[in-house]
Protein backbone atom coordinates (compact mmCIF):
# COMPACT_ATOMS: atom_id res chain seq x y z
CA UNK A 1 0.00 0.00 0.00
CA UNK A 2 2.87 2.41 0.78
CA UNK A 3 4.38 1.82 -2.66
CA UNK A 4 1.04 2.53 -4.32
CA UNK A 5 0.64 5.76 -2.35
CA UNK A 6 4.20 6.83 -3.21
CA UNK A 7 3.63 6.05 -6.90
CA UNK A 8 0.37 8.01 -6.92
CA UNK A 9 2.03 10.99 -5.21
CA UNK A 10 4.87 10.92 -7.74
CA UNK A 11 2.44 10.81 -10.68
CA UNK A 12 0.40 13.72 -9.35
CA UNK A 13 3.56 15.73 -8.71
CA UNK A 14 4.84 15.13 -12.23
CA UNK A 15 1.48 16.10 -13.70
CA UNK A 16 1.42 19.37 -11.78
CA UNK A 17 5.01 20.13 -12.75
CA UNK A 18 4.27 19.64 -16.45
CA UNK A 19 1.15 21.84 -16.28
CA UNK A 20 3.15 24.57 -14.55
CA UNK A 21 5.92 24.30 -17.16
CA UNK A 22 3.35 24.60 -19.98
CA UNK A 23 1.83 27.70 -18.40
CA UNK A 24 5.29 29.23 -18.11
CA UNK A 25 5.97 28.60 -21.80
CA UNK A 26 2.64 30.18 -22.75
CA UNK A 27 3.47 33.28 -20.72
CA UNK A 28 6.90 33.53 -22.35
CA UNK A 29 5.38 33.45 -25.84
CA UNK A 30 2.65 35.98 -25.07
CA UNK A 31 2.62 39.21 -27.06
CA UNK A 32 3.92 41.98 -24.81
CA UNK A 33 1.52 44.56 -23.44
CA UNK A 34 1.71 47.65 -25.70
CA UNK A 35 0.48 50.40 -23.36
CA UNK A 36 2.01 52.33 -20.46
CA UNK A 37 -1.34 52.57 -18.67
CA UNK A 38 -4.15 50.34 -17.45
CA UNK A 39 -6.18 48.96 -20.32
CA UNK A 40 -9.47 49.71 -18.54
CA UNK A 41 -8.93 52.87 -16.46
CA UNK A 42 -6.04 54.45 -18.43
CA UNK A 43 -4.23 55.09 -15.12
CA UNK A 44 -0.45 54.88 -14.97
CA UNK A 45 0.96 51.79 -13.31
CA UNK A 46 2.71 51.86 -9.96
CA UNK A 47 0.77 54.67 -8.31
CA UNK A 48 -1.58 54.20 -5.38
CA UNK A 49 -2.75 50.91 -6.85
CA UNK A 50 0.68 49.31 -6.56
CA UNK A 51 1.93 46.73 -9.03
CA UNK A 52 -0.32 46.00 -12.02
CA UNK A 53 -2.48 42.91 -12.26
CA UNK A 54 -0.96 40.94 -15.16
CA UNK A 55 -2.34 37.89 -16.96
CA UNK A 56 -2.27 36.25 -20.39
CA UNK A 57 -5.40 36.13 -22.50
CA UNK A 58 -5.34 34.33 -25.87
CA UNK A 59 -1.58 34.62 -26.20
CA UNK A 60 -1.50 38.30 -25.29
CA UNK A 61 -0.21 39.86 -22.07
CA UNK A 62 -2.82 42.07 -20.40
CA UNK A 63 -2.06 44.59 -17.64
CA UNK A 64 -4.61 46.22 -15.42
CA UNK A 65 -3.95 48.74 -12.64
CA UNK A 66 -5.74 46.43 -10.19
CA UNK A 67 -7.73 43.24 -10.07
CA UNK A 68 -10.93 45.29 -9.72
CA UNK A 69 -10.61 46.32 -13.39
CA UNK A 70 -10.86 42.66 -14.40
CA UNK A 71 -14.65 42.81 -14.02
CA UNK A 72 -14.91 45.63 -16.58
CA UNK A 73 -12.38 43.93 -18.86
CA UNK A 74 -14.42 40.72 -18.85
CA UNK A 75 -17.61 42.63 -19.72
CA UNK A 76 -16.18 43.83 -23.07
CA UNK A 77 -13.05 41.88 -24.01
CA UNK A 78 -13.45 42.76 -27.71
CA UNK A 79 -13.30 46.48 -26.97
CA UNK A 80 -10.13 46.13 -24.90
CA UNK A 81 -8.50 43.71 -27.34
CA UNK A 82 -9.07 46.27 -30.11
CA UNK A 83 -7.53 48.96 -27.92
CA UNK A 84 -4.38 46.83 -27.54
CA UNK A 85 -4.29 46.03 -31.26
CA UNK A 86 -4.58 49.72 -32.13
CA UNK A 87 -1.71 50.53 -29.75
CA UNK A 88 0.42 47.78 -31.35
CA UNK A 89 -0.29 49.17 -34.83
CA UNK A 90 0.59 52.68 -33.69
CA UNK A 91 3.92 51.45 -32.24
CA UNK A 92 4.73 49.50 -35.41
CA UNK A 93 3.93 52.48 -37.60
CA UNK A 94 6.05 54.75 -35.38
CA UNK A 95 9.02 52.37 -35.71
CA UNK A 96 8.70 52.35 -39.50
CA UNK A 97 8.79 56.15 -39.73
CA UNK A 98 11.76 56.48 -37.36
PyMOL commands that set and color helices and strands:
alter all, ss='L'
color gray80, all
select helices_A, chain A and resi 2-29+69-75+77-97
alter helices_A, ss='H'
color red, helices_A
select strands_A, chain A and resi 53-57+60-64
alter strands_A, ss='S'
color yellow, strands_A
deselect
rebuild
show_as cartoon
